Amino acid sequence: MNKTLRRSSIVFAILALAAVAVWWSTRPKPIAVALHTVGVGRVEASIANTRAGTVEACQRTKLSTISGGRIEFIGAREGARVKKGQVLLKLWNRDLVAQVRQAEAQLGAAHKRVNETCTLADVAEREADRAGKLKASGFVSVEREDMARAEAKAKRASCESAHSNVKQAEAQLQLAKAQLERTILIAPFDGIVAEVSGELGEISTPSPPGIPTPPAVDLIDDSCLYVLAPMDEVDAPSIKLGQPARITLDAYPDRHFPAHVQRVAPYVVAVEKQSRTVDVEVAFDDPKALDRLLVGYSADAEVVLGSREQVLRVPTSTLLEGKRVLVYREADSRLEERQLKTGLANWEYTEVLGGLKPGERIVASLEREGIKIGAKVKPEPAKGR
């Protein structure tokens, strides 16, 4: 009997151990989670562009000749820096140059004609005056005096006509110069040549109305740059001129450029199959800090609406829908849900007005499977330790 009881006890113990082993091997294992310790810091309320912005130049012009013709001279190549007034491109225009010279010669002749006719008019008037004095003394007849005065008036009319011819010649010269200028491209400001369309000897044609063609010269003033950023129409009423902003560039991912809002478009842009946006121009606060910044770079602009220092905050990415977070309970290593009262917020941090205390730890890895209220978790070691 004792042997039977002993054997039964052994079998029971073995079965108990086996059950414990099965339970131990199949028990739910704690989920590894990344935790964030709630602390204080700066929080800003900001808005950012909905689509990629673009670095633009304050002045950029795509020049084309008014007249068409064969390219005879190119004054600057792509990448060259030019000064205001410098000749960038010239078409064959020898016929127009000849017309200008002809008009200049005609103007010179008109001036000489004025000198001739007006001198004769002065002489004729003096002769008429002398004839009038001689007539009073009885030395000449009335008819002779009348003839002298008539001749003086005719000479004066010729003088006035010569002055009119000068004005006409001046107008002809201006017309000839204007026609000549139609074949020449002049830099309207200092800048850098971005593109030149055409080579020596090729035919350059102006753009017909409604038919876009490549410009002959694309000139950029890269001394003044800004970012054109499309903002959601819902955020537009919050944006005001002069508000502080930050610019980030894909070409310089580790740098943030201080800036400010310099213009808000007075209309909404409707892009097909995309949200309606308002274009906002954001200017760099320190243009001298820019190093080889190129027009056309993609950029993002974040407009700061307000900021607060040393307030309780959590990463915005740790918030669940409805402004909730999962808090780690130190006592049993489980998660509990906490409803928060929030203040200022941006994509990085959200101000906490109630619901958490400094030092509490919340889940930062919400995307992991099994993360939910009541889940047993195991904190991961903090990065950098």
C-alpha positions in Angstrom: 0.0 0.0 0.0 2.8 2.4 0.9 4.6 1.5 -2.3 1.4 2.2 -4.3 0.9 5.5 -2.6 4.5 6.4 -3.1 4.3 5.6 -6.8 1.1 7.6 -7.1 2.8 10.5 -5.4 5.7 10.3 -7.8 3.5 10.1 -10.8 1.4 13.0 -9.6 4.6 15.1 -9.0 5.8 14.2 -12.5 2.5 15.2 -14.0 2.5 18.4 -12.0 6.0 19.3 -13.2 5.1 18.5 -16.8 2.0 20.8 -16.5 4.1 23.6 -15.0 6.7 23.1 -17.8 4.0 23.2 -20.5 2.5 26.4 -18.9 5.9 28.0 -18.6 6.8 27.3 -22.2 3.4 28.4 -23.5 2.8 31.4 -21.3 2.5 34.8 -23.0 5.9 36.5 -23.1 6.2 40.2 -22.3 6.3 42.4 -25.4 9.4 44.5 -25.8 8.5 48.2 -26.0 10.3 51.5 -26.4 9.3 53.9 -23.7 9.6 57.7 -23.5 10.0 59.5 -20.2 7.7 62.5 -19.9 9.6 65.7 -19.3 9.6 69.4 -19.9 10.8 71.5 -22.8 9.8 73.9 -25.5 6.7 73.3 -27.6 5.7 75.2 -30.7 2.5 75.4 -32.6 3.4 75.3 -36.2 2.1 74.4 -39.7 4.0 73.1 -42.6 3.6 72.9 -46.4 1.4 70.1 -47.7 3.6 69.5 -50.8 7.2 70.1 -51.4 8.1 73.7 -51.7 10.7 75.2 -54.1 13.6 77.6 -53.8 12.8 80.6 -56.0 14.7 83.7 -57.1 13.3 87.2 -56.3 14.1 88.1 -59.9 14.2 85.6 -62.7 13.5 86.5 -66.4 13.3 84.4 -69.5 14.4 86.6 -72.3 13.6 86.3 -76.0 14.2 88.7 -78.8 11.2 90.5 -80.1 12.2 89.9 -83.7 13.4 86.7 -85.3 16.7 86.2 -87.0 20.1 84.5 -87.2 22.2 84.6 -84.0 25.4 86.6 -84.6 26.7 87.1 -81.1 26.4 85.4 -77.7 27.7 87.5 -74.9 27.4 85.0 -72.0 27.3 81.3 -71.7 25.4 79.2 -69.1 26.8 79.7 -65.6 28.4 83.1 -66.4 27.7 86.1 -64.2 26.6 89.2 -66.0 26.0 92.8 -65.1 23.0 95.0 -65.7 23.1 96.4 -69.2 25.5 93.7 -70.6 24.7 92.4 -74.1 23.6 88.8 -73.8 22.7 87.9 -77.3 22.5 89.7 -80.7 20.9 88.8 -84.0 22.2 89.7 -87.4 21.2 93.4 -87.8 23.5 95.1 -90.2 20.6 96.5 -92.2 19.1 98.0 -89.0 22.5 99.4 -88.0 22.7 101.1 -91.5 19.3 102.5 -91.0 20.3 104.0 -87.6 23.4 105.6 -89.3 21.2 106.9 -92.1 18.8 108.4 -89.6 21.7 110.0 -87.7 23.0 111.5 -90.9 19.5 112.9 -91.7 19.3 114.4 -88.3 22.6 116.0 -88.7 21.6 117.4 -92.1 18.3 118.7 -90.5 20.3 120.6 -87.9 22.5 122.2 -90.5 19.3 123.2 -92.5 18.0 124.8 -89.4 21.2 126.9 -89.0 21.1 127.9 -92.7 17.4 128.8 -92.9 17.2 130.5 -89.5 20.3 132.6 -90.3 18.8 133.7 -93.5 15.5 134.5 -91.6 17.5 136.7 -89.2 19.2 138.6 -92.0 15.9 139.1 -93.9 14.2 140.5 -90.7 17.1 142.9 -90.2 16.8 144.0 -93.9 13.0 144.5 -93.4 13.7 146.7 -90.3 16.2 148.8 -92.3 13.7 149.1 -95.2 11.1 150.4 -92.7 13.5 153.1 -91.4 14.5 154.1 -95.0 10.8 154.3 -96.0 10.1 156.6 -93.0 12.9 158.9 -94.3 11.5 158.7 -97.8 14.4 156.8 -99.3 12.5 153.7 -100.4 9.0 153.1 -101.5 6.2 151.4 -99.6 6.3 148.6 -102.1 10.0 147.9 -101.4 9.3 147.8 -97.6 6.4 145.4 -98.1 8.6 143.1 -100.3 11.3 143.1 -97.6 8.9 142.2 -94.8 7.2 139.5 -96.9 10.6 138.0 -97.7 11.5 138.0 -93.9 8.3 136.2 -93.0 9.0 133.6 -95.7 12.5 133.1 -94.4 11.2 132.8 -90.8 8.6 130.2 -92.0 11.4 128.2 -93.6 13.3 128.3 -90.3 10.3 127.0 -88.4 9.8 124.3 -91.0 13.5 123.3 -90.6 12.9 122.9 -86.8 9.9 120.6 -87.6 12.2 118.6 -89.9 14.7 118.2 -87.0 11.9 116.8 -84.8 10.9 114.4 -87.6 14.5 113.3 -88.1 14.8 112.7 -84.3 11.7 110.5 -84.4 13.1 108.6 -87.3 16.3 108.0 -85.4 14.4 106.8 -82.4 12.4 104.4 -84.6 15.5 103.0 -86.2 17.1 102.5 -82.8 14.0 100.8 -81.5 14.0 98.4 -84.4 17.7 97.7 -83.8 17.0 97.0 -80.1 14.5 94.3 -81.1 17.4 92.2 -82.2 19.5 92.6 -79.0 19.0 91.1 -75.5 20.3 93.3 -72.6 20.6 92.0 -69.0 17.9 93.9 -67.0 19.8 93.1 -63.7 22.9 91.5 -62.3 22.7 87.8 -62.2 23.8 84.4 -63.5 22.9 82.9 -66.8 20.9 79.7 -66.2 20.4 78.6 -69.8 21.1 79.8 -73.4 19.0 78.4 -76.2 20.7 78.5 -79.5 24.2 78.6 -81.0 25.9 81.0 -83.4 24.4 80.9 -86.8 21.1 79.3 -85.7 17.8 81.0 -86.2 16.1 82.4 -83.1 12.3 83.0 -83.3 10.1 84.8 -80.7 7.3 83.0 -79.1 4.0 83.3 -81.0 1.0 84.2 -78.8 -0.3 81.1 -77.0 2.6 78.9 -78.1 5.4 78.6 -75.5 8.9 78.2 -76.8 12.2 78.0 -74.9 13.6 81.4 -74.0 16.8 82.6 -75.7 18.4 83.4 -72.3 17.2 82.4 -68.8 18.6 84.9 -66.3 18.5 84.5 -62.5 19.3 86.9 -59.7 20.6 84.5 -57.1 21.5 87.2 -54.6 17.9 87.1 -53.4 16.2 83.8 -52.8 13.1 82.6 -51.0 11.0 79.5 -50.6 7.6 79.1 -52.3 5.6 76.7 -50.1 2.0 75.5 -50.7 0.0 75.5 -47.4 -3.3 73.8 -46.9 -6.2 76.2 -47.4 -7.5 75.3 -43.8 -4.2 76.7 -42.3 -4.1 79.9 -44.5 -6.1 82.1 -42.1 -3.5 81.5 -39.4 -0.6 82.7 -41.5 0.4 86.4 -41.2 3.1 88.5 -42.7 6.3 88.6 -40.6 5.6 85.4 -38.7 8.8 83.4 -37.9 9.5 80.3 -39.8 12.1 77.6 -40.5 13.3 76.3 -43.8 14.7 72.8 -44.4 16.3 71.7 -47.6 16.7 68.1 -48.9 20.2 69.2 -50.1 21.1 70.2 -46.5 19.2 67.7 -44.3 21.0 68.6 -41.1 20.5 72.3 -41.3 17.6 74.6 -40.4 17.5 78.1 -41.8 15.6 80.8 -39.8 13.1 82.7 -42.0 9.9 84.7 -42.0 6.7 85.0 -44.0 7.0 87.7 -46.6 3.9 87.0 -48.7 0.6 85.1 -48.6 -1.1 84.6 -51.9 -4.5 86.3 -52.1 -6.1 83.2 -53.9 -6.4 79.4 -53.6 -4.6 77.1 -56.0 -6.7 74.1 -57.0 -4.5 71.2 -58.3 -6.4 68.3 -59.9 -6.7 65.3 -57.5 -4.9 67.2 -54.7 -6.0 69.4 -51.9 -6.5 73.1 -52.4 -3.5 75.2 -51.2 -2.4 78.7 -50.7 1.1 79.7 -51.9 3.2 81.3 -49.1 6.6 83.0 -49.7 9.1 82.4 -46.9 12.3 84.6 -47.0 15.6 83.7 -45.4 16.5 85.8 -42.4 20.2 85.6 -43.1 20.9 85.3 -46.9 24.6 85.4 -46.3 24.4 82.0 -44.5 23.4 80.3 -47.7 26.1 78.3 -49.3 25.7 77.5 -53.0 21.9 77.4 -52.7 20.5 76.6 -56.1 17.2 77.9 -57.5 14.8 74.9 -57.9 15.9 73.0 -54.8 13.1 71.3 -53.0 12.4 72.8 -49.6 10.0 72.6 -46.7 8.8 75.6 -44.7 7.4 75.5 -41.2 5.6 78.6 -40.0 5.7 79.1 -36.2 2.3 80.2 -34.9 3.3 80.3 -31.2 5.7 78.8 -28.6 6.0 78.0 -24.9 9.1 77.3 -22.9 9.6 74.6 -20.1 6.2 73.0 -20.4 5.3 69.3 -19.9 5.4 67.6 -23.3 5.2 64.3 -25.1 6.2 63.3 -28.6 3.3 63.8 -30.9 3.9 60.3 -32.4 3.0 58.7 -29.0 -0.6 60.0 -29.1 -3.4 57.7 -30.0 -6.6 58.9 -31.5 -8.6 61.1 -29.1 -5.4 62.4 -27.4 -4.8 59.2 -25.5 -1.5 57.6 -24.5 -0.5 54.2 -23.1 1.3 54.5 -19.7 3.7 51.9 -18.4 2.9 50.7 -14.8 6.1 50.0 -12.9 4.3 47.8 -10.4 3.1 45.0 -12.7 4.8 45.9 -16.0 1.4 46.4 -17.7 0.0 49.2 -19.9 -2.9 51.5 -18.9 -4.6 54.1 -21.0 -4.6 57.7 -20.0 -6.7 60.6 -21.5 -4.7 63.8 -21.9 -5.6 67.5 -22.0 -3.3 69.1 -24.5 -2.2 72.6 -25.5 0.2 73.7 -28.3 1.3 71.0 -30.7 3.3 70.4 -33.8 4.5 67.3 -35.7 7.3 66.8 -33.1 5.9 67.6 -29.6 2.6 68.2 -28.0 2.1 70.2 -24.8 0.4 68.3 -21.9 -1.9 70.3 -19.7 -3.2 67.4 -17.7 -3.2 63.6 -17.5 0.5 62.9 -17.0 3.2 63.8 -14.5 6.9 64.4 -15.1 8.9 61.1 -15.0 6.1 58.8 -16.1 6.9 56.6 -19.0 4.7 56.2 -22.0 4.8 53.8 -25.0 6.7 55.2 -28.0 6.5 52.1 -30.2 2.8 52.0 -30.8 3.2 50.2 -34.2 4.3 46.9 -32.6 2.0 44.0 -32.6 0.2 43.3 -29.3 0.5 46.8 -27.9 -2.8 47.4 -26.2 -4.4 48.2 -22.8 -3.4 45.7 -20.1 -0.6 44.1 -22.2 2.4 42.7 -20.3 5.5 44.5 -21.6 9.2 44.7 -21.1 11.0 48.0 -21.5 13.8 48.1 -24.0 17.1 49.6 -22.9 17.3 53.3 -23.7 19.2 54.1 -26.8 22.7 55.3 -26.3 23.2 53.4 -23.0 
